[in-house]
Amino acid sequence: MAATHSEEPVEGACPESPRDGAASVGGEPAAAPAGRSLRTWLPIAVLARTTINTSARIIYPFLPALARGLGISLPAASRLVVLRLAAGVGAPLFGPLADRYGRRRVMVTALALFTLASLLLAGVGTLAAAAVAFTLYGVAKMLYDPALLAYVGDEVPYSRRGRAVGLLELPWAAAWLIGVPASGLLIERFGWRAPWALLVALGLAGMVLTQVGVPSVSRPAARPGGRQFVASIVATWRGLLRRRSVRVLLLASMLVMLGIEVPFIVYGAWLETTFGLSLTALGLASTVVGVAEAAAELGTAVVTDRLGKRRSVLVGLVGLAASLVALPWLSRLGLGAALVGVAFMMLSFEFAVVSLLPLATELAPEARASLLSLNMAAFSVSRALGGLIGGWLWHWQSMALQTSVGAACALVAALLLVWGMTDLK
C-alpha cells in the first residue's frame, strides 16, 4: 500500500488531492490526466535533464583536466564539486517556490541559471568564475529536479509512478553515455572549455522548449508573501520532520549518497593512475557506467511498481554494498574486470535511488514539493560531505578504504529502511 494517511496533514501544506496519487498544485486539481499530456512534455523533460545532468557527470572523469585548465590541484578542484553540491543545502527553500509560482516557471528559471553558469565557465574560465558557476549549477539542479518530480507526482498515479520516474531518470545515464565520451573528444580537440560552450546552447534550447512545450496543467493558488510565506515554509518543514517515515527517508538518502560519493569522487583519477588511460579512453571506458545506469532505470520502470518501491530499494542497497566490497579485488584482474565491478556498482546504486524517488513522492502528498526538496537537500549535504571525505582519503590512494566506507553506508541505509518504513510497499 502507499504511505499511511493516518498521520495529521502537514501544517502549512496544500490539501491533498482527491485523485489517486495525483495531488494538485496549490490545492487546485490538475487540468489534464497524465496519459493525455505525458507524450507532450516527457521528451522535453528528458532533453532538459540530460543537459543539466551532463554538467554534473563530466566532472568526475575529467576532474584532472578541469584542474589543469584552471591551474589548481586535484584536491582544490574537488572542492569546486563540493561547492556545487553544497548549494543543494538551500533546496528546502526551492520546493515551496514550485508550489507558489508553478512547476513550469521554476523549471525555466533553473535552465536560465544553468545557461549562465555554463557561459561563465566557457567564456571566463577563471577560478572565481568557476566557483560561481558551480554554485549556480547546484542551485539550478535543486530548482529543476524537485519541480519536475512534483509535476510527475501531481499527474501520475502512485501505482504507475515507478515507471514514469524510471523513464525520467534515463537522462542521468544518457548524460554519461553521450555527454562523457563527447566531452572527452571535445576537450582533446578544442580544449577544456569546449563542453561548457556546448552546454550554453543546449541550456538555451531547453528553456525555450520548456516554456512552449510543457503544459501548465495546474494553476497555483494565491499564497502569502514575505514573512507569512517564510512562516508557512517553516511550518511545513516542522510538520514533515515530526513523521518518523520522513526522518528515516532523509537519513537513508544521506547514507546512500555518501556511500557512492566517497569512492566515485576519485573515479577518474583512480582509472588514470591504475590503468594509464588517456582522456578519450577514459571517456569511452566510462560508457559502461551509462549502460549500467540505463539498465537500472529501465529496470525501475519495469520492475519497481511490481516488486514494490521499498523492496526494490533494499535489493539495490544490498547489491551496492556487495559491489563496493568486490571492486578493489576485481581491479587486480585488469581493466575489463574493474569495469564490470563499476558497472554492477552503478546499476545497484541507480536502481536503489530511482526506486526511492517514487516512494518519496507519496510520503506526504499534501506537501510533495517541500518533501522532495528536503530530500534533495539531504542528497546534496551527503554528497558534499562524501566529496570532502573521498578527496581526503585519496591521499592514501587506496580504493579499498574508500569502497569499504561506501559499503558500510549502504548497509546502514538498508537497515534503516527495514526498521522505519514498514508502512510502505
TAMOZI-V518590 format. One record per run of one state. SS is the DSSP state (H for helix, E for strand, L for the rest). FROM is the first residue (numbers start at 1). TO is the last residue. Records with the same first field share a line. If there is no record, write none. Layout:
# TAMOZI-V518590
SS=FROM-TO + FROM-TO
This chain:
# TAMOZI-V518590
L=1-24 + 26-27 + 29-33 + 62-62 + 71-73 + 102-102 + 124-126 + 156-157 + 169-169 + 191-193 + 214-225 + 242-243 + 265-266 + 276-278 + 286-286 + 308-308 + 332-334 + 362-364 + 397-398 + 421-425
E=25-25 + 28-28
H=34-61 + 63-70 + 74-101 + 103-123 + 127-155 + 158-168 + 170-190 + 194-213 + 226-241 + 244-264 + 267-275 + 279-285 + 287-307 + 309-331 + 335-361 + 365-396 + 399-420
